Amino acid sequence: MRSLLWFLLGVIGGFIAAHVMNNDPRGHEVLADVDARITEFTDRMGEAYRGQEARMSGLVDSARAAGADVVAAAKQTASGAIDSAADASAAVIDSARTSAQKLTD
């Protein structure tokens, strides 16, 4: 609780000091310079963020496309395996029928 009180007193004191400095022409210049530097910093950070976001978006799109290609290839391979298994089982069934007919004749 004591820390919160000191924090609030510091914030209030900072606002009072900034108000007093802003009323003085030299203090006004200092605050304007600080404000300009903060604005420049935030603009640069925003540009860097947007650049990284665009880069990440490109990577995500590439990964998504690669994943779709892998899924399509897996579907094609599975379909081919199923068809091969069906053909092989049909051949085995035909062979068994032929053998059964030979035995019954």
C-alpha positions as CSV (number, residue, x, y, z in Angstrom):
1,M,0.0,0.0,0.0
2,R,2.9,2.3,0.8
3,S,4.5,1.6,-2.6
4,L,1.3,2.5,-4.3
5,L,1.1,5.8,-2.4
6,W,4.7,6.7,-3.4
7,F,4.0,5.7,-7.0
8,L,0.9,8.0,-7.1
9,L,2.7,10.9,-5.5
10,G,5.5,10.5,-8.1
11,V,3.0,10.5,-11.0
12,I,1.2,13.5,-9.6
13,G,4.5,15.3,-8.9
14,G,5.6,14.6,-12.5
15,F,2.5,16.1,-13.9
16,I,2.9,19.2,-11.8
17,A,6.6,19.6,-12.8
18,A,5.7,19.1,-16.5
19,H,2.9,21.7,-16.2
20,V,5.3,24.2,-14.5
21,M,8.0,23.5,-17.2
22,N,5.5,24.0,-20.0
23,N,4.6,27.5,-18.7
24,D,8.3,28.6,-19.1
25,P,9.4,29.2,-22.7
26,R,12.7,27.2,-22.2
27,G,10.8,24.4,-20.5
28,H,8.3,24.4,-23.3
29,E,11.2,23.9,-25.8
30,V,12.6,21.0,-23.7
31,L,9.2,19.3,-23.5
32,A,8.6,19.9,-27.3
33,D,12.1,18.3,-28.0
34,V,11.3,15.3,-25.8
35,D,7.9,14.9,-27.4
36,A,9.5,15.0,-30.9
37,R,12.0,12.4,-29.9
38,I,9.3,10.1,-28.5
39,T,7.2,10.6,-31.6
40,E,10.2,9.7,-33.8
41,F,11.0,6.6,-31.7
42,T,7.4,5.4,-31.8
43,D,7.2,6.0,-35.6
44,R,10.4,3.9,-36.1
45,M,9.0,1.2,-33.9
46,G,5.7,1.2,-35.8
47,E,7.5,0.9,-39.1
48,A,9.7,-1.9,-37.8
49,Y,6.7,-3.7,-36.5
50,R,4.8,-3.4,-39.8
51,G,7.9,-4.6,-41.7
52,Q,8.2,-7.7,-39.5
53,E,4.4,-8.3,-39.7
54,A,4.6,-8.3,-43.5
55,R,7.6,-10.6,-43.4
56,M,5.9,-13.0,-41.1
57,S,2.7,-12.9,-43.2
58,G,4.7,-13.9,-46.2
59,L,6.3,-16.8,-44.3
60,V,2.9,-17.9,-43.0
61,D,1.5,-17.8,-46.6
62,S,4.4,-19.9,-47.9
63,A,4.0,-22.4,-45.1
64,R,0.3,-22.6,-45.7
65,A,0.9,-23.3,-49.5
66,A,3.5,-25.9,-48.7
67,G,1.2,-27.6,-46.2
68,A,-1.6,-27.7,-48.9
69,D,0.9,-29.3,-51.3
70,V,1.9,-31.9,-48.8
71,V,-1.8,-32.7,-48.1
72,A,-2.6,-33.0,-51.8
73,A,0.4,-35.3,-52.3
74,A,-0.6,-37.5,-49.4
75,K,-4.2,-37.8,-50.7
76,Q,-2.9,-38.8,-54.1
77,T,-0.5,-41.4,-52.6
78,A,-3.2,-42.8,-50.3
79,S,-5.6,-43.0,-53.2
80,G,-3.0,-44.8,-55.3
81,A,-2.3,-47.2,-52.5
82,I,-6.0,-48.0,-52.0
83,D,-6.4,-48.6,-55.7
84,S,-3.4,-50.9,-55.8
85,A,-4.7,-52.8,-52.8
86,A,-8.2,-53.1,-54.4
87,D,-6.6,-54.4,-57.6
88,A,-4.4,-56.9,-55.7
89,S,-7.3,-58.2,-53.6
90,A,-9.5,-58.6,-56.8
91,A,-6.6,-60.6,-58.4
92,V,-6.4,-62.8,-55.3
93,I,-10.1,-63.3,-55.2
94,D,-10.1,-64.2,-59.0
95,S,-7.3,-66.6,-58.4
96,A,-9.1,-68.2,-55.5
97,R,-12.3,-68.6,-57.5
98,T,-10.3,-70.2,-60.4
99,S,-8.6,-72.6,-58.0
100,A,-11.9,-73.5,-56.3
101,Q,-13.5,-74.2,-59.7
102,K,-10.7,-76.4,-60.7
103,L,-11.1,-78.4,-57.5
104,T,-14.8,-78.8,-57.8
105,D,-14.5,-80.0,-61.5
